[in-house]
Amino acid sequence: MAELQNVDQELAIVQPDLLDAFAEFLRLDVANGDASADTIRGYKTQVTQWVEWCRGNGINPATATSGDVKSYRLYLVDNGYKATSIAHKLTIIRRFYAAGVDNGLRPDNPAAGVKPPKDKRAQDDFHYLSEVDYTLLLRAVPKTPTEKNLRDKAIIALMGLQGLRTVEIERANIEDLKINGDVVFVLVRGKGHDRVIYLRPDVADILTRYLAERAEVHTHEEGIPMFTACGNRAGGKRISRRGVRQVVDFYLKKADLKRPGISDHALRHTAATLAYKYTQDLRGVQEMLGHADPKTTARYAHVIDRMKNNPALAIQIDL
C-alpha cells in the first residue's frame, strides 16, 4: 500500500482532471473492473515513469505531443529496454491519454500512432533449460525436508513443470488450492485472467508437504499467502517477486546453470517447451500457460518441430 501511495505522489504533478479520468479508467475498465492492486500498481508505475521523463525534459504531460512520445520511445531504446517492454509501456501511455480523450480533456491521443520498435529476435530466440539441466536444478535443492527446502522445490516445480509466472507464485493464496480426492488443482491468478492448473501428483505432494511444514503465516488483505518468506526478518510474510527470483537464481548458481538470459522466467519457457515435446498438444500447452493468443504458444512448438525436422539431418554426407 505504501508503494502505491508513493506512485500516487509522483503522479500528483499531472493535471488533476486527467489524473481523475485515468483513475476512473483503472477502476472501471482494467480487467473488466476487477483489477488486482498489483495490476493497478503496474499501470500507475508505467505512467509515473513517463511523467518523470517528461518532467526531466521540461514537458507538461497534460499537453505532450506525438513527437514527445516518440522521443520517449527513443529514450527507452537507447537505455536497452526490450521491444516487448517498450510495447507494454506505450500501450499503457496510450490508454492513459485515451481516458483523457474520452472525458473531453484532450482533443487527441499523442500516443495513438506511436508504434514500438520491431522485435528483431528470431521466433525461437528465448531462453529455457534442457531436460537434463532442469533435472540438475531440481537436484540442487537439498533433500532434507525443512520448510525452506520444501518451499524452494515447490516453487521451482510449479514454474518449471506447470508453467507458473513469478507474479503468479507471489499472488498464490491458500484459498486457491483445491483438493478433490486424488485430484489437486490450483486457481492461478494470471496477468489477464485466472485459470485452473491441475497439479502432477509429485508437484502436489511437495506443495502439500511444504504447507504442512511451514511455520506461522501472516494474514494478508488479498488472502492467506501460499508461499512465504523464510527467516527472522520477513518470515511468514508473502514472498515477493524479488524473493522468488532470488530463490531461482540461488539454485541456478548452485547447479552451475546461471548464464545470461537464464533466470526465473526461463523456467516458464522450460515448462512450455518440455510439455509440447512430450504431448504435441499445442492447445493443452496454451491452456496451461494461460495464453490468450495461440500464436504466443506456437513458438514453443516451433522450437521442437525445427529440432525434429532439421533439414540438415537428411544430407547423406559424413564428416
Order of alpha helices (4+ residues) and beta strands (2+ residues): alpha-alpha-alpha-alpha-alpha-alpha-alpha-alpha-beta-beta-beta-alpha-alpha-alpha-alpha-alpha
